Amino acid sequence: MTNAQPEPTPERTGPWRVVLVDDHGIFRAGVRHELELAPDRVEVVGEGEDVASSVKAIVASVPDVVLLDVHLPGGGGAEVIKRVHAGLPKVKFLALSVSDAAEDVIGVIRAGARGYVTKSISTDELIEAIGRVATNDAVFSPRLAGFVLDAFSGSIDVASIDEDLDRLSQREREVMKLIARGYSYKEVAKELFISIKTVETHVSSVLRKLQLSNRYQLTKWATDRKLV
């Protein structure tokens, strides 16, 4: 490694070295712009758009904190954490995602993330969250903290969620969540930029894999597991 990662201490208050990981370039540019307004608190030292490029950027820069999207080409945010922690266990991850689904929150926390916030967070709140994670604290958006508590208390059967969802492709999960939220097939097609016929095919596949009979059972299945 060419970069040494300073140990976080109570006396050290930044600037925190950050790598941005998200598959949308315009979102990374927006976050970088906002963070660079506070150069005394945060320094962006790298970016990644998929698993491979993200791991490469993190290993090259050894940041204090990685701002990590959950859904990435090449295996997802959890895969980035696993690969990085295999060689750099002290690098800390803060998930920053549009998703507020229980399985996404639990998945990255189990992989080793120190926190999870949604993209509705303000810039000041995000910078504060980065500092807290950098100094070994844990940070969650209020609603998401409940998922983590439920998982540890046993209210959510984490193993069951993982096993069931592993049967579904990423696109099938997206369709499943929208259907469970009450979207019509036409609305799902519009939301995901696919045809209604493709939606029907995905729904049939989801029902078959989860051994459910109809969309009403699917809605109950997803609601019971706090996926919507």
C-alpha positions in Angstrom: 0.0 0.0 0.0 1.3 3.4 -0.9 -1.0 5.3 1.5 -1.1 5.0 5.3 -4.4 5.4 7.0 -4.0 7.5 10.2 -5.7 6.1 13.2 -8.8 7.9 14.3 -8.4 9.6 17.7 -10.6 11.9 19.8 -8.1 14.7 18.9 -8.4 14.2 15.2 -11.4 15.9 13.7 -10.6 15.7 10.0 -10.4 16.4 7.2 -11.7 12.9 6.7 -10.5 11.2 3.5 -13.5 9.8 1.6 -14.1 7.6 -1.5 -17.4 7.9 -3.3 -19.0 4.7 -4.6 -22.1 5.0 -6.8 -22.9 3.8 -10.3 -24.5 7.1 -11.2 -21.8 9.6 -12.3 -24.1 12.6 -11.9 -24.9 11.6 -8.3 -21.2 11.2 -7.5 -20.5 14.6 -9.0 -23.2 16.2 -6.9 -22.0 14.6 -3.6 -18.4 15.6 -4.4 -19.5 19.2 -5.1 -21.3 19.4 -1.7 -18.5 17.8 0.3 -15.9 20.0 -1.3 -17.7 23.0 0.2 -16.3 21.9 3.5 -12.6 21.1 2.7 -11.6 21.5 6.3 -13.9 18.5 7.2 -13.9 16.2 4.2 -11.5 15.4 1.3 -12.7 13.2 -1.6 -9.8 11.0 -2.6 -11.4 8.6 -5.0 -14.5 7.3 -6.8 -15.9 4.0 -8.0 -18.8 3.1 -10.2 -18.9 -0.7 -9.8 -17.4 -3.4 -7.5 -14.1 -3.7 -9.4 -13.4 0.1 -9.8 -14.5 0.8 -6.2 -12.2 -1.8 -4.7 -9.4 -0.5 -6.8 -10.0 3.1 -5.7 -10.3 2.2 -2.0 -7.1 0.1 -2.0 -5.2 2.8 -3.8 -6.2 5.6 -1.4 -7.0 3.8 1.9 -9.7 6.4 3.0 -11.1 6.9 6.4 -14.7 6.4 5.1 -16.3 5.0 2.0 -19.7 6.4 1.0 -21.2 3.3 -0.5 -24.3 2.7 -2.6 -26.0 -0.6 -2.0 -26.8 -1.7 -5.6 -23.7 -1.8 -7.8 -22.8 -3.6 -11.0 -20.6 -6.6 -10.3 -22.0 -7.8 -7.0 -23.3 -4.9 -4.9 -22.1 -2.8 -2.0 -21.7 -5.8 0.4 -19.3 -7.4 -2.0 -17.1 -4.2 -2.0 -17.0 -4.4 1.8 -16.0 -8.0 1.8 -13.2 -7.6 -0.7 -11.8 -4.5 0.9 -11.9 -5.8 4.5 -10.1 -9.0 3.4 -6.9 -6.8 3.2 -7.9 -3.5 4.8 -10.1 -4.3 7.8 -9.9 -0.8 9.3 -11.5 1.0 6.3 -15.0 2.1 7.4 -18.1 2.1 5.3 -21.2 4.3 5.4 -24.0 3.2 3.1 -25.7 6.0 1.3 -28.6 4.7 -0.7 -32.0 5.6 -2.1 -33.2 2.2 -0.8 -34.8 2.0 2.7 -35.6 -1.7 2.4 -34.8 -3.9 5.4 -32.8 -6.5 3.4 -30.6 -3.8 2.0 -29.9 -2.3 5.4 -29.3 -5.6 7.1 -27.2 -7.0 4.1 -24.6 -4.2 4.2 -24.5 -4.1 8.0 -23.8 -7.8 8.2 -21.1 -7.3 5.6 -19.4 -4.7 7.9 -20.8 -1.2 7.2 -20.8 1.1 10.2 -24.0 3.0 9.2 -26.7 3.5 6.7 -28.3 6.7 5.6 -30.7 7.5 2.7 -30.0 10.0 -0.1 -32.5 12.4 1.4 -29.9 13.4 4.0 -28.7 17.0 4.1 -25.1 17.9 3.3 -24.4 18.9 6.9 -25.9 15.7 8.3 -23.9 13.7 5.8 -20.6 15.3 6.8 -21.5 14.8 10.4 -22.3 11.1 9.7 -18.9 10.7 8.0 -17.1 12.1 11.0 -19.0 9.8 13.4 -18.3 6.7 11.3 -14.6 7.7 11.0 -14.3 7.8 14.8 -15.9 4.4 15.2 -19.5 5.5 15.9 -22.5 4.0 14.1 -25.0 6.1 12.2 -28.5 5.2 10.9 -31.4 7.2 9.6 -34.1 6.9 12.2 -36.4 4.4 10.4 -33.5 2.3 9.4 -32.2 1.9 12.9 -35.4 0.0 13.7 -34.5 -2.6 11.1 -31.2 -3.3 12.7 -32.7 -3.5 16.2 -35.4 -5.9 14.8 -32.8 -8.1 13.2 -30.8 -8.4 16.4 -33.9 -8.9 18.5 -35.1 -11.7 16.3 -38.2 -9.8 15.0 -36.9 -10.2 11.5 -35.7 -13.6 10.4 -32.5 -12.4 8.7 -31.5 -15.9 7.5 -34.9 -16.4 5.9 -34.8 -13.1 4.2 -31.3 -13.8 2.7 -32.3 -17.3 1.6 -35.5 -16.2 -0.1 -34.1 -13.1 -1.7 -31.0 -15.0 -3.0 -33.4 -16.8 -5.3 -34.4 -13.6 -7.0 -32.4 -11.6 -9.5 -31.9 -7.9 -8.9 -34.6 -7.0 -11.4 -37.0 -9.5 -9.9 -36.4 -7.8 -6.5 -37.2 -4.4 -7.9 -40.4 -5.7 -9.5 -41.4 -7.5 -6.3 -41.1 -4.4 -4.2 -43.1 -2.2 -6.5 -45.9 -4.8 -6.9 -45.9 -5.2 -3.1 -46.3 -1.4 -2.7 -49.5 -1.6 -4.8 -48.1 -0.6 -8.3 -50.1 -1.8 -11.3 -48.2 -3.7 -14.0 -48.3 -0.6 -16.2 -46.9 1.5 -13.4 -44.1 -0.9 -12.8 -43.3 -1.0 -16.5 -43.1 2.8 -16.6 -41.0 3.0 -13.4 -38.4 0.5 -14.5 -38.5 1.3 -18.3 -39.5 -2.2 -19.3 -42.5 -3.6 -21.1 -45.7 -4.8 -19.4 -45.0 -8.2 -20.8 -41.6 -8.2 -19.1 -43.2 -7.2 -15.8 -45.7 -10.1 -16.1 -42.8 -12.5 -16.8 -40.8 -11.2 -13.7 -43.9 -11.4 -11.5 -44.6 -15.0 -12.5 -40.9 -15.9 -11.9 -41.0 -14.3 -8.4 -44.2 -16.1 -7.4 -42.8 -19.4 -8.6 -39.5 -18.9 -6.7 -41.2 -17.8 -3.5 -43.9 -20.5 -3.8 -46.7 -17.9 -3.7 -50.0 -18.0 -5.6 -50.8 -14.3 -6.3 -49.8 -10.7 -5.8 -51.8 -10.4 -2.6 -49.8 -13.2 -1.0 -46.7 -11.5 -2.4 -47.7 -8.2 -0.7 -48.2 -10.0 2.6 -44.9 -11.8 2.2 -43.0 -8.6 1.6 -44.8 -6.7 4.3 -44.3 -9.4 7.0 -40.5 -9.2 6.2 -40.5 -5.4 6.3 -39.2 -5.2 2.7 -41.6 -2.4 1.7 
